[in-house]
Amino acid sequence: MGQFRGTTIIAVRRDGQIAMAGDGQVTFGENTIIKHGARKIRKLYNNSVLVGFAGAAGDAFALFERFEGKLEEFHGHLDRAAVELVKEWRTDRAIRNLDALIIAADAEKMLLISGSGDVIEPDDDVIAIGSGGPYALAAAKALINHSNMSAGEIARQALEVAASICVYTNNQIYVVELTKTKEASGSGVDS
């Protein structure tokens, strides 16, 4: 039995804004695309936290729910919620084997969260996960250093590069942005 997987998610911080972008492709097994326009980024905790996932879709949705509970429990404190989610992820037999990675970001920081116990804040203002993550990451780093594009523009362009290389990433891209005031706005464009 195959699993639902395959995606690319990237988060970019620039000029007081954070943008997260994801593609829409859902792949079943190794060779079947079953959905082109999935939304893999959610706004949580009063629209002040962005969360994107890569990996098995069912596992990621289970983690979204648990992470949302942790954000509520710790009043939106991103670090604390992430650490507590990882503790539970590693020790709870019901979720220990969930196969997904999460990027969580608020207006101040972004984190990569994994079931192997990782809670990592990147050194740079960009982080990417998923099958096309390395391609998107490289593109975003170049754009940050050699353009005046906004965080949202960089995230979208980086996903377009990944989609042109990675067979598990498509060009139906959804971008969501936050500003330092923690007001959230989303703009989705399927291209």
N, C-alpha and C positions, 0 to 999 in steps of 0.2 A: 504494500500500500504506500503510495507516495505522500509527500507532505506539501502543503502550500507554502511557497517561499519565493525568494528572489525580489530584490528591491534595492534602491539606493536612497538614503536620507542624508542630508547635509545641514549643518547649522553654521551660520556666519555672523560675526559681530563686527559692526563698523559704524563709527560716528554716532554712538548712543543707540543704535538699533540692533536688534537680533532678528535674523530671518532664518526660517527652517523651510527646506524644500524637499519634496519627495516625488518619486515617479509613481505611476498608477498600475504598474504591471504586477499581476499575481500569477506565479508559475506553479503548476502542479507537477511534481516529479521533476525530471530533468529536461523534458522536451515539450510540455504542453502549456501554452498561455491560456488561462481561463478567464482572466479579467484584465481590462486595459485601464480602467479609471478608478482604481481603489484609492481611498484617502487614508494615508498611513500616519497622518499628523493630527493630533488632537490638542485642543486648548483645555487646560485643567485649572482648578483652583481660581475661580472667578476670572477666567481668561487671562491670568497672569503667568501661566507656565505653559510652555509648548513641549509636547512629548511626541517623538517619532519613533517608529520601530522598524526593525528589519529581522527577518527570520520567519519561523512558522507562525502564520496568522492567528490561529486559535490560541497559541501560547502568548502571543503579544497582547491580545485582547484581555486575557486573564491577568497579565501583568499590568496593563493600563488600569484595570479596576483596583488592583491592590495598591498601585502607586498613588492613584487618586485618593484612596483611603488614608495612606500615609501622609499625603499633603494636607488633608483635612485634619488629621490627628496632630500634626506638627505646625499647623497654622501657616502653610505655604513655605516653610523653611526648606529650601531645596536640598541642601546638604544633608540635613537630618533625615528627611523623608527618603532620600536615596540610600543612605547607610542602613536605615531600618528595613527598607525593601530588600536589600542585598542579604542582610542577616536572615530574613524570613525565607528568601529564595533559596539560600544554601541549606537551611535546616528543616524546612517544612517538607515532609515527604510528598505531599500532594503537588507541590510546585517545583520541587528540586530539579526535575529533568526538563523543565520548560526550555525550549530552544528559540531564543530571541535575544536581540540587543536593543537597547533603548538609548536615545539621546533625549535628555531633558534640559530645558533652558528657561531661565527667566530673564528679566532685563539686566541682571547683574552677572550671571555666570551660566556656563553650559557644562553638562556632565555626560559622560558615557557610563552606562550602567549595564553590568552583565551578571549572569547567574553564577559565574565562577568567582564572584566576590569582588569584581572590579567596580570602583567608583573613581573615574578618572576625569580630572579637569584638564583640558588641553593647554599646552604652553602658548599656542597661537590662538588667534581669534576665529578658528575654524575647526570643525570636527565632522567626520563622515563615517557612516557604517553601511554595511550591505555589500552585495556583490559588485556594485560599481563604485563603492566608497573610495578606493585608492585613486581612481580616475578623477572623481569629483573633487577629492581633496587636493590633488595636484593642480587641477584647473583653478580652484578657488584661491589657493596660495599664490599662483601667478597673477590672478586678477587683483587680489588685494595689493600686491606689490607693484603692479604696473598699470593700474587704471584708477579712475575716479568714480567707479560704479558704486551704487548703494549696496547695502547688505543683501537686499532682496534681489537685485539685478545679478549680483555675483552668485548667489545661491542658484538662481534659475539657469544662468549660463553654465555653471559647473555641472548641473544635472544634464544639460543638453550635451555637453562633452561626454559625460559618462554614458548617456543613451546612445551616442554614436559609436561606442566601443564595446559596451557590456551587453550581452544577449539577454540578460535578466533585468535590464533597465529599459523602460520605454520613454518616449518624449511627451507623455501626458503628465505634465508637471504641475504640482500644486505648491504654492508658496504662502507662508503665513509669517507675519512680522509682529514684533513687539517693540515698544520704545521704552526709554528709561522710566517713564511715568507709569509703567506697567499697564498701560492701556493696550489692548490687543486689537489688531485688525487683520482680517484675512483676505487674501485675494487669490482666487483659484482660477487658473486659466489652463484649459486642456488644449495643448497645441500639438 
